[in-house]
Amino acid sequence: MEVINPNAALLSNYEVMEALRTIGDTKKKQGLRNLATISYETLRFLEEGPCRTQTKQNILQFMQAIKPFNLTKSECLMLVNDPPSSALHIQLQIEDSEERLTEDQVNEVIRIAQQWLVTSDDE
């Protein structure tokens, strides 16, 4: 198998979790037990992370709110999958964040992430 375009689409953990929930029992019916086990374990892992409380609407609102920061698609995806809680967290997720974002902008990204991607039971 050859990968034609590796960046054709990026999926968030939320989207993967929803897809796994949707296809749930079809694997068992088709006799694909190994695939069913992998899917189950992946779903369990995702349900323990931040995406368990995220919604499609909240993710879209977050993406709109961070547009002014000119982040790449992969940086936005990292922020959605692992909402930042500190300036250090931002430095690990956004390349050259010290040069691209001011301290106020970093704090604003954290505030936006907390507003749209994290609920009270995540804290």
C-alpha positions as CSV (number, residue, x, y, z in Angstrom):
1,M,0.0,0.0,0.0
2,E,1.3,3.5,-0.9
3,V,0.3,6.6,0.9
4,I,-0.6,9.2,-1.8
5,N,-1.2,12.2,0.4
6,P,-0.4,11.8,4.1
7,N,-1.9,15.2,5.0
8,A,-5.2,14.8,3.2
9,A,-7.1,15.0,6.5
10,L,-6.3,15.4,10.1
11,L,-8.6,13.9,12.7
12,S,-9.0,15.1,16.2
13,N,-9.2,12.6,19.1
14,Y,-12.9,13.5,19.3
15,E,-13.5,12.6,15.7
16,V,-11.7,9.3,16.1
17,M,-13.7,8.5,19.2
18,E,-17.0,9.3,17.5
19,A,-16.1,7.1,14.5
20,L,-15.2,4.2,16.7
21,R,-18.5,4.6,18.6
22,T,-20.3,4.6,15.2
23,I,-18.7,1.4,13.8
24,G,-18.8,-0.4,17.2
25,D,-20.6,-3.7,16.8
26,T,-20.1,-4.2,13.0
27,K,-16.6,-5.6,13.6
28,K,-17.9,-8.3,15.9
29,K,-20.6,-9.3,13.4
30,Q,-17.9,-9.7,10.7
31,G,-15.7,-11.9,12.9
32,L,-12.9,-9.3,13.2
33,R,-12.1,-9.9,16.9
34,N,-8.6,-8.5,16.8
35,L,-9.8,-5.3,15.2
36,A,-12.7,-5.2,17.7
37,T,-10.2,-5.5,20.6
38,I,-8.0,-2.7,19.2
39,S,-11.0,-0.5,18.6
40,Y,-12.3,-1.1,22.1
41,E,-9.0,-0.3,23.8
42,T,-8.6,2.8,21.7
43,L,-12.1,4.0,22.5
44,R,-11.4,3.4,26.3
45,F,-8.2,5.4,26.1
46,L,-9.9,8.3,24.3
47,E,-12.8,8.3,26.7
48,E,-10.4,9.0,29.5
49,G,-8.9,12.1,27.8
50,P,-10.2,15.6,27.2
51,C,-12.2,14.6,24.2
52,R,-14.8,12.8,26.4
53,T,-16.4,16.1,27.2
54,Q,-15.8,17.9,24.0
55,T,-18.5,18.5,21.4
56,K,-18.3,19.3,17.7
57,Q,-19.8,22.7,18.4
58,N,-17.2,23.5,21.1
59,I,-14.4,22.5,18.8
60,L,-15.7,24.7,16.0
61,Q,-16.1,27.6,18.4
62,F,-12.5,27.1,19.6
63,M,-11.2,27.0,16.0
64,Q,-13.0,30.3,15.2
65,A,-11.6,31.9,18.4
66,I,-8.0,31.0,17.6
67,K,-8.0,32.0,14.0
68,P,-6.3,35.4,14.7
69,F,-3.2,33.6,16.0
70,N,-2.3,32.2,12.6
71,L,-1.6,28.7,13.8
72,T,-1.0,25.7,11.5
73,K,-3.6,23.0,11.2
74,S,-1.4,20.6,13.1
75,E,-0.9,23.1,15.9
76,C,-4.6,23.6,16.2
77,L,-5.1,19.9,16.3
78,M,-2.6,19.5,19.1
79,L,-4.4,22.2,21.1
80,V,-7.8,20.5,20.6
81,N,-6.4,17.0,21.5
82,D,-4.4,18.3,24.5
83,P,-5.8,21.6,25.7
84,P,-3.0,23.8,27.1
85,S,-3.0,24.8,30.7
86,S,0.3,26.8,30.9
87,A,2.7,28.8,28.9
88,L,5.1,25.8,28.9
89,H,2.4,23.6,27.5
90,I,2.0,26.2,24.6
91,Q,5.7,26.1,24.0
92,L,5.6,22.3,23.5
93,Q,2.6,22.5,21.1
94,I,3.3,25.6,19.0
95,E,6.6,25.8,17.1
96,D,8.6,29.0,17.9
97,S,5.8,30.2,20.2
98,E,8.1,32.6,22.0
99,E,8.7,34.5,18.7
100,R,5.2,34.1,17.2
101,L,3.1,34.9,20.2
102,T,3.3,37.6,22.9
103,E,2.8,36.7,26.6
104,D,-0.7,38.2,26.4
105,Q,-1.5,36.1,23.3
106,V,-0.3,32.9,25.0
107,N,-2.6,33.7,28.0
108,E,-5.4,34.3,25.6
109,V,-4.9,30.9,23.8
110,I,-5.0,29.2,27.2
111,R,-8.1,31.1,28.2
112,I,-9.9,30.2,24.9
113,A,-8.9,26.5,25.3
114,Q,-10.2,26.4,28.9
115,Q,-13.4,28.1,27.8
116,W,-14.2,25.8,24.8
117,L,-12.4,22.6,25.3
118,V,-12.2,21.9,29.1
119,T,-15.2,21.3,31.3
120,S,-15.2,21.4,35.1
121,D,-14.7,17.7,35.5
122,D,-11.5,17.8,33.5
123,E,-9.9,20.2,36.0
